[in-house]
Structures are given as C-alpha cells and as structure tokens.
Amino acid sequence: MASTEILLVKPVEGLGGEGDQVKVRAGYARNYLLPRKIAVSLNAANQKHVEALKKRRVGREQDELTAAQELAKKLEKMSLAFAVKTGEGGKMFGAITATDVHDKLTAAGIVLEKKRIHLHTPVKTLGKHTVKVKLHADVSVELNFDVVSENPIEPVAAEAPKPEFKRYDRPERK
C-alpha cells in the first residue's frame, strides 16, 4: 500500500498534534486530511511552517493543562448524590451510568465532555461510589458520589417453601 508523509495543521486523535510530521496511507491523506485542511503535504515550503505550528502547539497544550488543573480542583471539592427508586430489600430499578454523572455535572455548571468520565460498569447498588474523570493526559480526578433510595427500604419478605408436585402422567420407576 502506498503511504505519504504529511504535516498536521490541527491535532488528530490517535495520529498526532499540530506540527507533527506523520506517515499515513495515501488515500487517507488525499480523501480525508487534505480536503478538510487538517494537514498539508510535506514539501520545502511547508517545512518552514513547522516551527510556527510547534510554538502554537506548546502554548495550546499549556493552556489546556492549566484549565484541566483548575477544573480538577473544582471536581475534588464536589460531591454528587443520586436519588433512585428502589424495590424490596433496596434493590435498584435501573442503574447509574456515565451519562447520568455527566448530566449531574452539567446541571452543577461544570462543562465537560462525556467521554472524559470513565465508569467501567453501571452502578447498580446503593452507597458510596467513585468514578474516574480524566481531564488531560496528566490530570485525572476521582469523583465521589452517593446513590441513595428516594423511598424507604422495605425488608424482603420470607418466601414460603414451594410445595413439590408429583407427576402423575407416568408411573413411578422402582
């Protein structure tokens, strides 16, 4: 397969940041990166452009890091609570997912992408839980939240033993 070297003008997830010289498949460069002006072909004129892009990248990454650290301080102080409906014995109906955590944070005035919240499995139990929020490559925060019942928890009633039924459609074997 043919490949070509290009210069990234904008950061691309999984490929690199602006100012990076990367080797990609020719079709990917020709059909996606170049028409969207995400990258330019690598030649002598564009080589000079590299230094300006790298300076801009350093400034942008520093701004993102400071913004992530400030947001991390806010999140460390926060405590979320989810009131859920429960049935007998405190068994939850449904679960708390990353979308629910994102909605609570948005309601509290925290602007954050949902993909930054790493909740591996939905929470299906009452009590205290933590979720990891990855704000930056170098900054991640453990966010604590409580799941409480919005109605009183009823104890589980002891079930009566079920009677055994004999099958009368065929004779018993001895």
C-alpha positions as CSV (number, residue, x, y, z in Angstrom):
1,M,0.0,0.0,0.0
2,A,1.2,3.5,-0.8
3,S,1.9,5.9,2.0
4,T,2.8,9.5,2.2
5,E,4.3,12.0,4.7
6,I,2.1,14.9,5.7
7,L,2.3,17.8,8.1
8,L,-0.6,18.1,10.6
9,V,-2.1,21.6,10.9
10,K,-4.6,20.5,13.6
11,P,-4.5,17.8,16.2
12,V,-5.9,14.5,15.2
13,E,-6.9,11.9,17.8
14,G,-4.6,8.9,17.6
15,L,-2.4,10.4,15.0
16,G,-0.6,13.5,16.4
17,G,-0.8,17.2,17.2
18,E,-0.2,20.2,15.0
19,G,3.3,20.5,13.7
20,D,3.8,16.7,13.6
21,Q,5.2,15.0,10.5
22,V,3.3,11.7,10.2
23,K,3.3,8.9,7.6
24,V,-0.2,7.9,6.6
25,R,-1.9,5.9,3.8
26,A,-2.1,8.0,0.6
27,G,-5.9,7.5,0.4
28,Y,-6.5,8.7,4.0
29,A,-4.4,11.8,3.3
30,R,-5.9,12.5,-0.1
31,N,-9.6,11.8,0.8
32,Y,-9.8,12.9,4.4
33,L,-7.0,15.0,5.8
34,L,-6.1,17.3,2.9
35,P,-9.7,18.3,1.8
36,R,-10.6,19.2,5.4
37,K,-7.4,21.2,5.7
38,I,-6.3,19.2,8.8
39,A,-3.0,18.5,7.1
40,V,-0.8,19.8,4.2
41,S,1.6,17.8,2.0
42,L,5.2,17.8,3.2
43,N,7.4,19.9,1.0
44,A,10.2,22.6,1.4
45,A,7.8,25.5,1.7
46,N,5.7,23.7,4.4
47,Q,8.9,22.7,6.4
48,K,9.3,26.4,7.4
49,H,5.7,26.4,8.7
50,V,6.6,23.6,11.2
51,E,8.2,25.9,13.7
52,A,5.3,28.2,14.0
53,L,2.9,25.3,14.4
54,K,5.1,23.8,17.2
55,K,5.1,27.1,19.1
56,R,1.3,27.3,18.8
57,R,1.0,23.7,20.0
58,V,3.1,24.3,23.1
59,G,1.0,27.3,24.0
60,R,-2.2,25.5,23.5
61,E,-1.1,22.5,25.5
62,Q,0.0,24.7,28.4
63,D,-3.4,26.4,28.4
64,E,-5.2,23.1,28.3
65,L,-3.1,21.8,31.2
66,T,-3.9,24.8,33.5
67,A,-7.6,24.7,32.6
68,A,-7.6,20.9,33.5
69,Q,-5.9,21.6,36.8
70,E,-8.4,24.3,37.7
71,L,-11.3,22.0,36.8
72,A,-9.7,19.2,38.9
73,K,-9.7,21.4,42.0
74,K,-13.4,22.1,41.5
75,L,-14.2,18.5,41.0
76,E,-12.3,17.3,44.1
77,K,-14.5,19.6,46.2
78,M,-17.7,18.4,44.6
79,S,-20.0,15.6,46.0
80,L,-22.9,14.3,43.9
81,A,-25.9,12.4,45.1
82,F,-28.3,10.3,43.1
83,A,-31.8,9.5,44.4
84,V,-33.1,6.3,42.8
85,K,-36.3,4.3,43.1
86,T,-35.8,1.0,44.9
87,G,-37.9,-2.1,45.4
88,E,-37.9,-4.8,48.1
89,G,-34.6,-5.0,50.0
90,G,-33.2,-1.8,48.5
91,K,-32.8,-3.3,45.0
92,M,-32.4,-0.5,42.5
93,F,-34.6,-0.1,39.4
94,G,-32.1,0.7,36.6
95,A,-28.5,1.9,37.1
96,I,-26.3,5.0,37.3
97,T,-24.3,5.4,34.1
98,A,-21.6,7.8,32.9
99,T,-24.4,9.8,31.1
100,D,-26.2,10.3,34.5
101,V,-22.9,11.5,36.1
102,H,-22.4,13.9,33.1
103,D,-25.9,15.3,33.4
104,K,-25.4,16.0,37.1
105,L,-22.1,17.7,36.4
106,T,-23.7,19.8,33.6
107,A,-26.6,20.8,35.9
108,A,-23.9,21.9,38.5
109,G,-22.3,24.2,35.9
110,I,-19.3,22.0,35.0
111,V,-18.7,21.9,31.3
112,L,-17.1,18.5,30.5
113,E,-17.1,16.0,27.6
114,K,-18.9,12.8,28.4
115,K,-16.1,10.7,27.1
116,R,-13.8,12.1,29.9
117,I,-15.9,10.2,32.5
118,H,-14.6,6.6,32.9
119,L,-17.2,4.5,34.7
120,H,-16.4,0.9,33.7
121,T,-19.7,-0.7,34.7
122,P,-23.0,0.9,35.5
123,V,-23.6,1.3,39.3
124,K,-26.5,-1.0,40.4
125,T,-26.1,-0.7,44.2
126,L,-26.8,1.9,46.9
127,G,-24.0,3.5,48.8
128,K,-20.8,5.5,48.1
129,H,-19.0,5.1,44.7
130,T,-16.2,6.7,42.8
131,V,-15.7,7.5,39.1
132,K,-12.5,8.4,37.4
133,V,-12.6,11.7,35.4
134,K,-9.7,12.1,33.0
135,L,-9.4,15.8,32.2
136,H,-6.0,15.8,30.5
137,A,-3.2,13.3,29.7
138,D,-1.5,14.3,33.0
139,V,-4.6,15.2,35.1
140,S,-7.3,12.8,36.4
141,V,-9.6,13.1,39.3
142,E,-11.5,10.6,41.4
143,L,-15.1,11.9,41.8
144,N,-17.1,10.6,44.7
145,F,-20.9,10.2,44.5
146,D,-23.6,8.7,46.7
147,V,-26.6,6.6,45.5
148,V,-29.5,6.8,47.9
149,S,-33.0,5.5,47.8
150,E,-35.8,8.0,47.4
151,N,-38.3,5.8,49.1
152,P,-37.9,3.8,52.4
153,I,-36.3,0.4,52.0
154,E,-38.7,-2.4,52.7
155,P,-37.3,-5.7,54.0
156,V,-37.6,-8.7,51.8
157,A,-40.5,-10.9,52.9
158,A,-39.5,-14.5,53.6
159,E,-41.0,-16.7,50.9
160,A,-42.9,-19.8,51.9
161,P,-41.4,-23.0,50.6
162,K,-43.0,-24.2,47.4
163,P,-44.8,-27.5,47.5
164,E,-43.4,-30.3,45.5
165,F,-45.6,-31.6,42.7
166,K,-45.6,-35.2,41.7
167,R,-46.0,-36.1,38.1
168,Y,-49.0,-38.4,37.7
169,D,-48.8,-38.8,33.9
170,R,-46.4,-41.8,34.1
171,P,-45.9,-44.4,36.7
172,E,-43.0,-44.2,39.1
173,R,-40.0,-46.4,38.5
174,K,-38.6,-48.6,41.1
